[in-house]
């Protein structure tokens, strides 16, 4: 349980640092301009869905750019639904190693659905 709390703390710090970096040096616009949105979204669809380590890293890269990459990410909804099903099956308890990944999948899905419904 201590290791799980440590990992959650480490992941939260990582998100804060990434968001700070994206905002402070204006890298977000450069990433979008140079095709990062389509590259990273393609990587999620092309990867083996059982490669939990890579899925986790890709999700961490996707989330901070959700608003800037909305158009490219909308095509990820079926993949995110499939991953949600896979990780829900592995999500056996609150201390599961899949908990953070499942939370990131669900947050990304929710953000994309909110954005798309706001566009209507």
Jmol script that loads the backbone (N, CA, C; Angstrom):
load data "model"
ATOM      1  N   UNK A   1       0.824  -1.186   0.000  1.00  0.00           N
ATOM      2  CA  UNK A   1       0.000   0.000   0.000  1.00  0.00           C
ATOM      3  C   UNK A   1       0.876   1.261   0.000  1.00  0.00           C
ATOM      4  N   UNK A   2       1.990   1.224   0.738  1.00  0.00           N
ATOM      5  CA  UNK A   2       2.888   2.374   0.765  1.00  0.00           C
ATOM      6  C   UNK A   2       3.469   2.613  -0.618  1.00  0.00           C
ATOM      7  N   UNK A   3       3.862   1.543  -1.315  1.00  0.00           N
ATOM      8  CA  UNK A   3       4.403   1.666  -2.658  1.00  0.00           C
ATOM      9  C   UNK A   3       3.363   2.279  -3.597  1.00  0.00           C
ATOM     10  N   UNK A   4       2.097   1.877  -3.473  1.00  0.00           N
ATOM     11  CA  UNK A   4       1.024   2.410  -4.303  1.00  0.00           C
ATOM     12  C   UNK A   4       0.834   3.902  -4.035  1.00  0.00           C
ATOM     13  N   UNK A   5       0.889   4.319  -2.772  1.00  0.00           N
ATOM     14  CA  UNK A   5       0.755   5.728  -2.434  1.00  0.00           C
ATOM     15  C   UNK A   5       1.939   6.517  -2.983  1.00  0.00           C
ATOM     16  N   UNK A   6       3.122   5.933  -2.906  1.00  0.00           N
ATOM     17  CA  UNK A   6       4.310   6.580  -3.452  1.00  0.00           C
ATOM     18  C   UNK A   6       4.170   6.784  -4.957  1.00  0.00           C
ATOM     19  N   UNK A   7       3.681   5.763  -5.651  1.00  0.00           N
ATOM     20  CA  UNK A   7       3.514   5.853  -7.104  1.00  0.00           C
ATOM     21  C   UNK A   7       2.468   6.907  -7.471  1.00  0.00           C
ATOM     22  N   UNK A   8       1.378   6.977  -6.711  1.00  0.00           N
ATOM     23  CA  UNK A   8       0.350   7.992  -6.986  1.00  0.00           C
ATOM     24  C   UNK A   8       0.919   9.381  -6.776  1.00  0.00           C
ATOM     25  N   UNK A   9       1.693   9.562  -5.725  1.00  0.00           N
ATOM     26  CA  UNK A   9       2.328  10.846  -5.456  1.00  0.00           C
ATOM     27  C   UNK A   9       3.293  11.212  -6.576  1.00  0.00           C
ATOM     28  N   UNK A  10       4.075  10.246  -7.004  1.00  0.00           N
ATOM     29  CA  UNK A  10       5.040  10.464  -8.085  1.00  0.00           C
ATOM     30  C   UNK A  10       4.320  10.822  -9.389  1.00  0.00           C
ATOM     31  N   UNK A  11       3.227  10.129  -9.683  1.00  0.00           N
ATOM     32  CA  UNK A  11       2.453  10.398 -10.893  1.00  0.00           C
ATOM     33  C   UNK A  11       1.832  11.787 -10.847  1.00  0.00           C
ATOM     34  N   UNK A  12       1.304  12.186  -9.701  1.00  0.00           N
ATOM     35  CA  UNK A  12       0.720  13.512  -9.552  1.00  0.00           C
ATOM     36  C   UNK A  12       1.777  14.585  -9.780  1.00  0.00           C
ATOM     37  N   UNK A  13       2.969  14.399  -9.213  1.00  0.00           N
ATOM     38  CA  UNK A  13       4.055  15.355  -9.426  1.00  0.00           C
ATOM     39  C   UNK A  13       4.420  15.429 -10.904  1.00  0.00           C
ATOM     40  N   UNK A  14       4.419  14.296 -11.580  1.00  0.00           N
ATOM     41  CA  UNK A  14       4.725  14.255 -13.004  1.00  0.00           C
ATOM     42  C   UNK A  14       3.716  15.072 -13.808  1.00  0.00           C
ATOM     43  N   UNK A  15       2.417  14.905 -13.500  1.00  0.00           N
ATOM     44  CA  UNK A  15       1.373  15.675 -14.180  1.00  0.00           C
ATOM     45  C   UNK A  15       1.551  17.168 -13.953  1.00  0.00           C
ATOM     46  N   UNK A  16       1.855  17.547 -12.730  1.00  0.00           N
ATOM     47  CA  UNK A  16       2.037  18.964 -12.413  1.00  0.00           C
ATOM     48  C   UNK A  16       3.223  19.526 -13.177  1.00  0.00           C
ATOM     49  N   UNK A  17       4.313  18.795 -13.211  1.00  0.00           N
ATOM     50  CA  UNK A  17       5.509  19.249 -13.929  1.00  0.00           C
ATOM     51  C   UNK A  17       5.224  19.377 -15.421  1.00  0.00           C
ATOM     52  N   UNK A  18       4.575  18.378 -16.006  1.00  0.00           N
ATOM     53  CA  UNK A  18       4.268  18.426 -17.438  1.00  0.00           C
ATOM     54  C   UNK A  18       3.381  19.620 -17.760  1.00  0.00           C
ATOM     55  N   UNK A  19       2.333  19.821 -16.972  1.00  0.00           N
ATOM     56  CA  UNK A  19       1.447  20.954 -17.227  1.00  0.00           C
ATOM     57  C   UNK A  19       2.183  22.275 -17.073  1.00  0.00           C
ATOM     58  N   UNK A  20       3.043  22.384 -16.076  1.00  0.00           N
ATOM     59  CA  UNK A  20       3.825  23.595 -15.889  1.00  0.00           C
ATOM     60  C   UNK A  20       4.742  23.836 -17.089  1.00  0.00           C
ATOM     61  N   UNK A  21       5.420  22.793 -17.524  1.00  0.00           N
ATOM     62  CA  UNK A  21       6.335  22.919 -18.659  1.00  0.00           C
ATOM     63  C   UNK A  21       5.570  23.316 -19.917  1.00  0.00           C
ATOM     64  N   UNK A  22       4.446  22.640 -20.175  1.00  0.00           N
ATOM     65  CA  UNK A  22       3.664  22.971 -21.360  1.00  0.00           C
ATOM     66  C   UNK A  22       3.234  24.433 -21.345  1.00  0.00           C
ATOM     67  N   UNK A  23       2.811  24.906 -20.197  1.00  0.00           N
ATOM     68  CA  UNK A  23       2.320  26.280 -20.105  1.00  0.00           C
ATOM     69  C   UNK A  23       3.454  27.293 -20.093  1.00  0.00           C
ATOM     70  N   UNK A  24       4.527  26.985 -19.388  1.00  0.00           N
ATOM     71  CA  UNK A  24       5.569  27.988 -19.193  1.00  0.00           C
ATOM     72  C   UNK A  24       6.433  28.214 -20.428  1.00  0.00           C
ATOM     73  N   UNK A  25       6.643  27.231 -21.243  1.00  0.00           N
ATOM     74  CA  UNK A  25       7.498  27.454 -22.413  1.00  0.00           C
ATOM     75  C   UNK A  25       6.719  27.366 -23.722  1.00  0.00           C
ATOM     76  N   UNK A  26       5.424  27.309 -23.618  1.00  0.00           N
ATOM     77  CA  UNK A  26       4.547  27.324 -24.791  1.00  0.00           C
ATOM     78  C   UNK A  26       4.860  26.201 -25.782  1.00  0.00           C
ATOM     79  N   UNK A  27       5.202  25.074 -25.241  1.00  0.00           N
ATOM     80  CA  UNK A  27       5.535  23.938 -26.091  1.00  0.00           C
ATOM     81  C   UNK A  27       4.286  23.299 -26.703  1.00  0.00           C
ATOM     82  N   UNK A  28       3.165  23.483 -26.054  1.00  0.00           N
ATOM     83  CA  UNK A  28       1.924  22.869 -26.533  1.00  0.00           C
ATOM     84  C   UNK A  28       1.653  23.226 -28.001  1.00  0.00           C
ATOM     85  N   UNK A  29       1.741  24.507 -28.335  1.00  0.00           N
ATOM     86  CA  UNK A  29       1.483  24.926 -29.711  1.00  0.00           C
ATOM     87  C   UNK A  29       2.480  24.309 -30.687  1.00  0.00           C
ATOM     88  N   UNK A  30       3.720  24.196 -30.270  1.00  0.00           N
ATOM     89  CA  UNK A  30       4.746  23.600 -31.127  1.00  0.00           C
ATOM     90  C   UNK A  30       4.494  22.111 -31.338  1.00  0.00           C
ATOM     91  N   UNK A  31       4.094  21.422 -30.273  1.00  0.00           N
ATOM     92  CA  UNK A  31       3.776  19.999 -30.407  1.00  0.00           C
ATOM     93  C   UNK A  31       2.630  19.787 -31.384  1.00  0.00           C
ATOM     94  N   UNK A  32       1.593  20.599 -31.246  1.00  0.00           N
ATOM     95  CA  UNK A  32       0.434  20.482 -32.146  1.00  0.00           C
ATOM     96  C   UNK A  32       0.853  20.813 -33.576  1.00  0.00           C
ATOM     97  N   UNK A  33       1.597  21.880 -33.734  1.00  0.00           N
ATOM     98  CA  UNK A  33       2.043  22.327 -35.064  1.00  0.00           C
ATOM     99  C   UNK A  33       2.850  21.244 -35.789  1.00  0.00           C
ATOM    100  N   UNK A  34       3.630  20.487 -35.054  1.00  0.00           N
ATOM    101  CA  UNK A  34       4.507  19.487 -35.663  1.00  0.00           C
ATOM    102  C   UNK A  34       3.925  18.069 -35.647  1.00  0.00           C
ATOM    103  N   UNK A  35       2.611  17.958 -35.467  1.00  0.00           N
ATOM    104  CA  UNK A  35       1.945  16.679 -35.642  1.00  0.00           C
ATOM    105  C   UNK A  35       1.954  15.722 -34.469  1.00  0.00           C
ATOM    106  N   UNK A  36       2.281  16.225 -33.280  1.00  0.00           N
ATOM    107  CA  UNK A  36       2.344  15.347 -32.111  1.00  0.00           C
ATOM    108  C   UNK A  36       0.998  14.687 -31.823  1.00  0.00           C
ATOM    109  N   UNK A  37      -0.090  15.413 -32.013  1.00  0.00           N
ATOM    110  CA  UNK A  37      -1.421  14.878 -31.696  1.00  0.00           C
ATOM    111  C   UNK A  37      -1.704  13.597 -32.472  1.00  0.00           C
ATOM    112  N   UNK A  38      -1.480  13.633 -33.762  1.00  0.00           N
ATOM    113  CA  UNK A  38      -1.757  12.443 -34.568  1.00  0.00           C
ATOM    114  C   UNK A  38      -0.743  11.340 -34.293  1.00  0.00           C
ATOM    115  N   UNK A  39       0.486  11.697 -34.029  1.00  0.00           N
ATOM    116  CA  UNK A  39       1.512  10.676 -33.751  1.00  0.00           C
ATOM    117  C   UNK A  39       1.204   9.915 -32.468  1.00  0.00           C
ATOM    118  N   UNK A  40       0.916  10.640 -31.408  1.00  0.00           N
ATOM    119  CA  UNK A  40       0.691   9.975 -30.128  1.00  0.00           C
ATOM    120  C   UNK A  40      -0.644   9.228 -30.124  1.00  0.00           C
ATOM    121  N   UNK A  41      -1.659   9.780 -30.795  1.00  0.00           N
ATOM    122  CA  UNK A  41      -2.941   9.075 -30.845  1.00  0.00           C
ATOM    123  C   UNK A  41      -2.824   7.807 -31.691  1.00  0.00           C
ATOM    124  N   UNK A  42      -2.052   7.871 -32.773  1.00  0.00           N
ATOM    125  CA  UNK A  42      -1.826   6.671 -33.585  1.00  0.00           C
ATOM    126  C   UNK A  42      -1.093   5.603 -32.778  1.00  0.00           C
ATOM    127  N   UNK A  43      -0.147   6.040 -31.981  1.00  0.00           N
ATOM    128  CA  UNK A  43       0.627   5.091 -31.169  1.00  0.00           C
ATOM    129  C   UNK A  43      -0.286   4.317 -30.218  1.00  0.00           C
ATOM    130  N   UNK A  44      -1.281   4.994 -29.650  1.00  0.00           N
ATOM    131  CA  UNK A  44      -2.202   4.307 -28.744  1.00  0.00           C
ATOM    132  C   UNK A  44      -3.029   3.267 -29.488  1.00  0.00           C
ATOM    133  N   UNK A  45      -3.434   3.554 -30.705  1.00  0.00           N
ATOM    134  CA  UNK A  45      -4.255   2.597 -31.458  1.00  0.00           C
ATOM    135  C   UNK A  45      -3.429   1.436 -32.000  1.00  0.00           C
ATOM    136  N   UNK A  46      -2.130   1.659 -32.217  1.00  0.00           N
ATOM    137  CA  UNK A  46      -1.291   0.631 -32.835  1.00  0.00           C
ATOM    138  C   UNK A  46      -0.621  -0.302 -31.831  1.00  0.00           C
ATOM    139  N   UNK A  47      -0.572   0.082 -30.577  1.00  0.00           N
ATOM    140  CA  UNK A  47       0.168  -0.691 -29.579  1.00  0.00           C
ATOM    141  C   UNK A  47      -0.637  -1.908 -29.118  1.00  0.00           C
ATOM    142  N   UNK A  48       0.073  -2.908 -28.662  1.00  0.00           N
ATOM    143  CA  UNK A  48      -0.558  -4.084 -28.061  1.00  0.00           C
ATOM    144  C   UNK A  48      -1.283  -3.650 -26.794  1.00  0.00           C
ATOM    145  N   UNK A  49      -2.571  -3.900 -26.737  1.00  0.00           N
ATOM    146  CA  UNK A  49      -3.380  -3.434 -25.607  1.00  0.00           C
ATOM    147  C   UNK A  49      -3.081  -4.161 -24.307  1.00  0.00           C
ATOM    148  N   UNK A  50      -2.209  -5.144 -24.357  1.00  0.00           N
ATOM    149  CA  UNK A  50      -1.786  -5.823 -23.134  1.00  0.00           C
ATOM    150  C   UNK A  50      -0.468  -5.266 -22.607  1.00  0.00           C
ATOM    151  N   UNK A  51       0.098  -4.315 -23.307  1.00  0.00           N
ATOM    152  CA  UNK A  51       1.346  -3.692 -22.889  1.00  0.00           C
ATOM    153  C   UNK A  51       1.026  -2.547 -21.926  1.00  0.00           C
ATOM    154  N   UNK A  52       0.758  -2.916 -20.685  1.00  0.00           N
ATOM    155  CA  UNK A  52       0.270  -1.975 -19.692  1.00  0.00           C
ATOM    156  C   UNK A  52       1.233  -0.814 -19.449  1.00  0.00           C
ATOM    157  N   UNK A  53       2.509  -1.091 -19.476  1.00  0.00           N
ATOM    158  CA  UNK A  53       3.501  -0.051 -19.233  1.00  0.00           C
ATOM    159  C   UNK A  53       3.441   1.032 -20.315  1.00  0.00           C
ATOM    160  N   UNK A  54       3.384   0.625 -21.561  1.00  0.00           N
ATOM    161  CA  UNK A  54       3.314   1.594 -22.654  1.00  0.00           C
ATOM    162  C   UNK A  54       1.985   2.337 -22.677  1.00  0.00           C
ATOM    163  N   UNK A  55       0.902   1.625 -22.403  1.00  0.00           N
ATOM    164  CA  UNK A  55      -0.419   2.269 -22.351  1.00  0.00           C
ATOM    165  C   UNK A  55      -0.404   3.378 -21.311  1.00  0.00           C
ATOM    166  N   UNK A  56       0.149   3.080 -20.150  1.00  0.00           N
ATOM    167  CA  UNK A  56       0.209   4.077 -19.077  1.00  0.00           C
ATOM    168  C   UNK A  56       0.972   5.319 -19.528  1.00  0.00           C
ATOM    169  N   UNK A  57       2.108   5.129 -20.164  1.00  0.00           N
ATOM    170  CA  UNK A  57       2.937   6.258 -20.605  1.00  0.00           C
ATOM    171  C   UNK A  57       2.243   7.067 -21.703  1.00  0.00           C
ATOM    172  N   UNK A  58       1.582   6.387 -22.606  1.00  0.00           N
ATOM    173  CA  UNK A  58       0.875   7.091 -23.674  1.00  0.00           C
ATOM    174  C   UNK A  58      -0.261   7.918 -23.101  1.00  0.00           C
ATOM    175  N   UNK A  59      -1.006   7.353 -22.177  1.00  0.00           N
ATOM    176  CA  UNK A  59      -2.107   8.099 -21.549  1.00  0.00           C
ATOM    177  C   UNK A  59      -1.589   9.342 -20.839  1.00  0.00           C
ATOM    178  N   UNK A  60      -0.462   9.205 -20.159  1.00  0.00           N
ATOM    179  CA  UNK A  60       0.129  10.351 -19.467  1.00  0.00           C
ATOM    180  C   UNK A  60       0.521  11.443 -20.472  1.00  0.00           C
ATOM    181  N   UNK A  61       0.959  11.048 -21.646  1.00  0.00           N
ATOM    182  CA  UNK A  61       1.313  12.023 -22.685  1.00  0.00           C
ATOM    183  C   UNK A  61       0.074  12.635 -23.329  1.00  0.00           C
ATOM    184  N   UNK A  62      -1.005  11.870 -23.441  1.00  0.00           N
ATOM    185  CA  UNK A  62      -2.226  12.351 -24.084  1.00  0.00           C
ATOM    186  C   UNK A  62      -2.983  13.377 -23.249  1.00  0.00           C
ATOM    187  N   UNK A  63      -3.108  13.117 -21.978  1.00  0.00           N
ATOM    188  CA  UNK A  63      -4.010  13.894 -21.126  1.00  0.00           C
ATOM    189  C   UNK A  63      -3.721  15.398 -21.115  1.00  0.00           C
ATOM    190  N   UNK A  64      -2.489  15.842 -20.938  1.00  0.00           N
ATOM    191  CA  UNK A  64      -2.270  17.296 -20.887  1.00  0.00           C
ATOM    192  C   UNK A  64      -2.591  18.022 -22.193  1.00  0.00           C
ATOM    193  N   UNK A  65      -2.674  17.288 -23.285  1.00  0.00           N
ATOM    194  CA  UNK A  65      -2.919  17.916 -24.588  1.00  0.00           C
ATOM    195  C   UNK A  65      -4.347  17.703 -25.091  1.00  0.00           C
ATOM    196  N   UNK A  66      -5.228  17.239 -24.228  1.00  0.00           N
ATOM    197  CA  UNK A  66      -6.581  16.903 -24.658  1.00  0.00           C
ATOM    198  C   UNK A  66      -7.281  18.062 -25.343  1.00  0.00           C
ATOM    199  N   UNK A  67      -7.215  19.241 -24.763  1.00  0.00           N
ATOM    200  CA  UNK A  67      -7.918  20.378 -25.374  1.00  0.00           C
ATOM    201  C   UNK A  67      -7.292  20.789 -26.703  1.00  0.00           C
ATOM    202  N   UNK A  68      -5.977  20.760 -26.804  1.00  0.00           N
ATOM    203  CA  UNK A  68      -5.295  21.170 -28.042  1.00  0.00           C
ATOM    204  C   UNK A  68      -5.404  20.127 -29.150  1.00  0.00           C
ATOM    205  N   UNK A  69      -5.561  18.862 -28.786  1.00  0.00           N
ATOM    206  CA  UNK A  69      -5.568  17.765 -29.757  1.00  0.00           C
ATOM    207  C   UNK A  69      -6.965  17.133 -29.903  1.00  0.00           C
ATOM    208  N   UNK A  70      -7.968  17.850 -29.543  1.00  0.00           N
ATOM    209  CA  UNK A  70      -9.336  17.339 -29.504  1.00  0.00           C
ATOM    210  C   UNK A  70      -9.732  16.610 -30.777  1.00  0.00           C
ATOM    211  N   UNK A  71      -9.485  17.181 -31.927  1.00  0.00           N
ATOM    212  CA  UNK A  71      -9.932  16.597 -33.199  1.00  0.00           C
ATOM    213  C   UNK A  71      -9.294  15.225 -33.422  1.00  0.00           C
ATOM    214  N   UNK A  72      -7.979  15.129 -33.235  1.00  0.00           N
ATOM    215  CA  UNK A  72      -7.295  13.855 -33.421  1.00  0.00           C
ATOM    216  C   UNK A  72      -7.692  12.833 -32.358  1.00  0.00           C
ATOM    217  N   UNK A  73      -7.906  13.294 -31.150  1.00  0.00           N
ATOM    218  CA  UNK A  73      -8.221  12.393 -30.049  1.00  0.00           C
ATOM    219  C   UNK A  73      -9.635  11.816 -30.126  1.00  0.00           C
ATOM    220  N   UNK A  74     -10.531  12.486 -30.801  1.00  0.00           N
ATOM    221  CA  UNK A  74     -11.910  11.979 -30.894  1.00  0.00           C
ATOM    222  C   UNK A  74     -11.938  10.590 -31.529  1.00  0.00           C
ATOM    223  N   UNK A  75     -11.021  10.330 -32.440  1.00  0.00           N
ATOM    224  CA  UNK A  75     -10.960   9.004 -33.067  1.00  0.00           C
ATOM    225  C   UNK A  75     -10.494   7.923 -32.091  1.00  0.00           C
ATOM    226  N   UNK A  76      -9.998   8.336 -30.927  1.00  0.00           N
ATOM    227  CA  UNK A  76      -9.522   7.379 -29.919  1.00  0.00           C
ATOM    228  C   UNK A  76     -10.651   6.809 -29.059  1.00  0.00           C
ATOM    229  N   UNK A  77     -11.840   7.372 -29.136  1.00  0.00           N
ATOM    230  CA  UNK A  77     -12.916   6.919 -28.254  1.00  0.00           C
ATOM    231  C   UNK A  77     -13.173   5.412 -28.336  1.00  0.00           C
ATOM    232  N   UNK A  78     -13.247   4.799 -29.518  1.00  0.00           N
ATOM    233  CA  UNK A  78     -13.425   3.341 -29.549  1.00  0.00           C
ATOM    234  C   UNK A  78     -12.260   2.582 -28.890  1.00  0.00           C
ATOM    235  N   UNK A  79     -11.038   3.058 -29.100  1.00  0.00           N
ATOM    236  CA  UNK A  79      -9.872   2.428 -28.468  1.00  0.00           C
ATOM    237  C   UNK A  79      -9.932   2.595 -26.956  1.00  0.00           C
ATOM    238  N   UNK A  80     -10.308   3.783 -26.500  1.00  0.00           N
ATOM    239  CA  UNK A  80     -10.424   4.020 -25.061  1.00  0.00           C
ATOM    240  C   UNK A  80     -11.530   3.162 -24.449  1.00  0.00           C
ATOM    241  N   UNK A  81     -12.615   2.965 -25.191  1.00  0.00           N
ATOM    242  CA  UNK A  81     -13.682   2.081 -24.707  1.00  0.00           C
ATOM    243  C   UNK A  81     -13.172   0.648 -24.556  1.00  0.00           C
ATOM    244  N   UNK A  82     -12.406   0.206 -25.542  1.00  0.00           N
ATOM    245  CA  UNK A  82     -11.845  -1.148 -25.482  1.00  0.00           C
ATOM    246  C   UNK A  82     -10.868  -1.277 -24.308  1.00  0.00           C
ATOM    247  N   UNK A  83     -10.003  -0.286 -24.143  1.00  0.00           N
ATOM    248  CA  UNK A  83      -9.059  -0.306 -23.027  1.00  0.00           C
ATOM    249  C   UNK A  83      -9.796  -0.246 -21.686  1.00  0.00           C
ATOM    250  N   UNK A  84     -10.866   0.527 -21.645  1.00  0.00           N
ATOM    251  CA  UNK A  84     -11.662   0.598 -20.423  1.00  0.00           C
ATOM    252  C   UNK A  84     -12.201  -0.788 -20.058  1.00  0.00           C
ATOM    253  N   UNK A  85     -12.678  -1.517 -21.047  1.00  0.00           N
ATOM    254  CA  UNK A  85     -13.173  -2.878 -20.799  1.00  0.00           C
ATOM    255  C   UNK A  85     -12.052  -3.789 -20.302  1.00  0.00           C
ATOM    256  N   UNK A  86     -10.887  -3.692 -20.939  1.00  0.00           N
ATOM    257  CA  UNK A  86      -9.745  -4.528 -20.551  1.00  0.00           C
ATOM    258  C   UNK A  86      -9.330  -4.225 -19.111  1.00  0.00           C
ATOM    259  N   UNK A  87      -9.167  -2.950 -18.792  1.00  0.00           N
ATOM    260  CA  UNK A  87      -8.683  -2.579 -17.466  1.00  0.00           C
ATOM    261  C   UNK A  87      -9.748  -2.754 -16.389  1.00  0.00           C
ATOM    262  N   UNK A  88     -11.008  -2.667 -16.750  1.00  0.00           N
ATOM    263  CA  UNK A  88     -12.066  -2.922 -15.772  1.00  0.00           C
ATOM    264  C   UNK A  88     -12.012  -4.375 -15.318  1.00  0.00           C
ATOM    265  N   UNK A  89     -11.702  -5.272 -16.235  1.00  0.00           N
ATOM    266  CA  UNK A  89     -11.578  -6.691 -15.877  1.00  0.00           C
ATOM    267  C   UNK A  89     -10.400  -6.930 -14.938  1.00  0.00           C
ATOM    268  N   UNK A  90      -9.325  -6.156 -15.082  1.00  0.00           N
ATOM    269  CA  UNK A  90      -8.146  -6.310 -14.236  1.00  0.00           C
ATOM    270  C   UNK A  90      -8.257  -5.517 -12.930  1.00  0.00           C
ATOM    271  N   UNK A  91      -9.188  -4.612 -12.891  1.00  0.00           N
ATOM    272  CA  UNK A  91      -9.356  -3.724 -11.732  1.00  0.00           C
ATOM    273  C   UNK A  91     -10.117  -4.477 -10.637  1.00  0.00           C
ATOM    274  N   UNK A  92      -9.397  -5.240  -9.851  1.00  0.00           N
ATOM    275  CA  UNK A  92     -10.020  -6.104  -8.863  1.00  0.00           C
ATOM    276  C   UNK A  92     -10.213  -5.440  -7.511  1.00  0.00           C
ATOM    277  N   UNK A  93      -9.366  -4.520  -7.143  1.00  0.00           N
ATOM    278  CA  UNK A  93      -9.506  -3.841  -5.859  1.00  0.00           C
ATOM    279  C   UNK A  93      -8.917  -2.442  -5.945  1.00  0.00           C
ATOM    280  N   UNK A  94      -9.115  -1.666  -4.893  1.00  0.00           N
ATOM    281  CA  UNK A  94      -8.674  -0.266  -4.925  1.00  0.00           C
ATOM    282  C   UNK A  94      -7.158  -0.116  -4.965  1.00  0.00           C
ATOM    283  N   UNK A  95      -6.423  -1.140  -4.576  1.00  0.00           N
ATOM    284  CA  UNK A  95      -4.968  -1.082  -4.600  1.00  0.00           C
ATOM    285  C   UNK A  95      -4.373  -1.729  -5.845  1.00  0.00           C
ATOM    286  N   UNK A  96      -5.204  -2.058  -6.798  1.00  0.00           N
ATOM    287  CA  UNK A  96      -4.752  -2.709  -8.013  1.00  0.00           C
ATOM    288  C   UNK A  96      -3.766  -1.822  -8.768  1.00  0.00           C
ATOM    289  N   UNK A  97      -2.790  -2.440  -9.401  1.00  0.00           N
ATOM    290  CA  UNK A  97      -1.827  -1.681 -10.198  1.00  0.00           C
ATOM    291  C   UNK A  97      -2.488  -1.045 -11.421  1.00  0.00           C
ATOM    292  N   UNK A  98      -3.659  -1.526 -11.763  1.00  0.00           N
ATOM    293  CA  UNK A  98      -4.367  -1.012 -12.930  1.00  0.00           C
ATOM    294  C   UNK A  98      -5.249   0.183 -12.600  1.00  0.00           C
ATOM    295  N   UNK A  99      -5.376   0.513 -11.331  1.00  0.00           N
ATOM    296  CA  UNK A  99      -6.285   1.567 -10.904  1.00  0.00           C
ATOM    297  C   UNK A  99      -5.959   2.914 -11.540  1.00  0.00           C
ATOM    298  N   UNK A 100      -4.708   3.328 -11.518  1.00  0.00           N
ATOM    299  CA  UNK A 100      -4.321   4.620 -12.092  1.00  0.00           C
ATOM    300  C   UNK A 100      -4.538   4.647 -13.601  1.00  0.00           C
ATOM    301  N   UNK A 101      -4.231   3.550 -14.252  1.00  0.00           N
ATOM    302  CA  UNK A 101      -4.420   3.479 -15.704  1.00  0.00           C
ATOM    303  C   UNK A 101      -5.901   3.574 -16.038  1.00  0.00           C
ATOM    304  N   UNK A 102      -6.714   2.840 -15.317  1.00  0.00           N
ATOM    305  CA  UNK A 102      -8.162   2.877 -15.535  1.00  0.00           C
ATOM    306  C   UNK A 102      -8.704   4.276 -15.281  1.00  0.00           C
ATOM    307  N   UNK A 103      -8.233   4.921 -14.239  1.00  0.00           N
ATOM    308  CA  UNK A 103      -8.665   6.288 -13.942  1.00  0.00           C
ATOM    309  C   UNK A 103      -8.287   7.232 -15.078  1.00  0.00           C
ATOM    310  N   UNK A 104      -7.073   7.104 -15.608  1.00  0.00           N
ATOM    311  CA  UNK A 104      -6.644   7.952 -16.725  1.00  0.00           C
ATOM    312  C   UNK A 104      -7.473   7.694 -17.979  1.00  0.00           C
ATOM    313  N   UNK A 105      -7.781   6.442 -18.244  1.00  0.00           N
ATOM    314  CA  UNK A 105      -8.631   6.107 -19.395  1.00  0.00           C
ATOM    315  C   UNK A 105      -9.999   6.765 -19.238  1.00  0.00           C
ATOM    316  N   UNK A 106     -10.582   6.612 -18.075  1.00  0.00           N
ATOM    317  CA  UNK A 106     -11.916   7.158 -17.831  1.00  0.00           C
ATOM    318  C   UNK A 106     -11.913   8.682 -17.857  1.00  0.00           C
ATOM    319  N   UNK A 107     -10.877   9.299 -17.312  1.00  0.00           N
ATOM    320  CA  UNK A 107     -10.789  10.764 -17.349  1.00  0.00           C
ATOM    321  C   UNK A 107     -10.652  11.280 -18.776  1.00  0.00           C
ATOM    322  N   UNK A 108      -9.833  10.623 -19.564  1.00  0.00           N
ATOM    323  CA  UNK A 108      -9.658  11.040 -20.955  1.00  0.00           C
ATOM    324  C   UNK A 108     -10.955  10.872 -21.736  1.00  0.00           C
ATOM    325  N   UNK A 109     -11.630   9.752 -21.545  1.00  0.00           N
ATOM    326  CA  UNK A 109     -12.926   9.528 -22.205  1.00  0.00           C
ATOM    327  C   UNK A 109     -13.930  10.598 -21.807  1.00  0.00           C
ATOM    328  N   UNK A 110     -13.998  10.879 -20.518  1.00  0.00           N
ATOM    329  CA  UNK A 110     -14.936  11.891 -20.021  1.00  0.00           C
ATOM    330  C   UNK A 110     -14.619  13.258 -20.610  1.00  0.00           C
ATOM    331  N   UNK A 111     -13.340  13.639 -20.607  1.00  0.00           N
ATOM    332  CA  UNK A 111     -12.947  14.933 -21.174  1.00  0.00           C
ATOM    333  C   UNK A 111     -13.307  15.041 -22.646  1.00  0.00           C
ATOM    334  N   UNK A 112     -13.066  13.998 -23.399  1.00  0.00           N
ATOM    335  CA  UNK A 112     -13.399  14.027 -24.829  1.00  0.00           C
ATOM    336  C   UNK A 112     -14.901  14.086 -25.046  1.00  0.00           C
ATOM    337  N   UNK A 113     -15.651  13.345 -24.264  1.00  0.00           N
ATOM    338  CA  UNK A 113     -17.101  13.378 -24.397  1.00  0.00           C
ATOM    339  C   UNK A 113     -17.666  14.734 -24.001  1.00  0.00           C
ATOM    340  N   UNK A 114     -17.108  15.357 -22.963  1.00  0.00           N
ATOM    341  CA  UNK A 114     -17.564  16.679 -22.558  1.00  0.00           C
ATOM    342  C   UNK A 114     -17.261  17.708 -23.640  1.00  0.00           C
ATOM    343  N   UNK A 115     -16.072  17.633 -24.184  1.00  0.00           N
ATOM    344  CA  UNK A 115     -15.684  18.564 -25.228  1.00  0.00           C
ATOM    345  C   UNK A 115     -16.593  18.401 -26.446  1.00  0.00           C
ATOM    346  N   UNK A 116     -16.859  17.146 -26.835  1.00  0.00           N
ATOM    347  CA  UNK A 116     -17.688  16.936 -28.028  1.00  0.00           C
ATOM    348  C   UNK A 116     -19.117  17.365 -27.786  1.00  0.00           C
ATOM    349  N   UNK A 117     -19.659  17.176 -26.588  1.00  0.00           N
ATOM    350  CA  UNK A 117     -21.028  17.598 -26.325  1.00  0.00           C
ATOM    351  C   UNK A 117     -21.122  19.121 -26.214  1.00  0.00           C
ATOM    352  N   UNK A 118     -20.055  19.773 -25.785  1.00  0.00           N
ATOM    353  CA  UNK A 118     -20.040  21.239 -25.732  1.00  0.00           C
ATOM    354  C   UNK A 118     -19.992  21.834 -27.137  1.00  0.00           C
ATOM    355  N   UNK A 119     -19.471  21.097 -28.093  1.00  0.00           N
ATOM    356  CA  UNK A 119     -19.384  21.586 -29.463  1.00  0.00           C
ATOM    357  C   UNK A 119     -20.727  21.530 -30.191  1.00  0.00           C
ATOM    358  N   UNK A 120     -21.661  20.789 -29.652  1.00  0.00           N
ATOM    359  CA  UNK A 120     -22.954  20.639 -30.324  1.00  0.00           C
ATOM    360  C   UNK A 120     -23.770  21.899 -30.272  1.00  0.00           C
TER     361      UNK A 120
END
end "model"
wireframe off; spacefill off
backbone 0.3
color backbone group
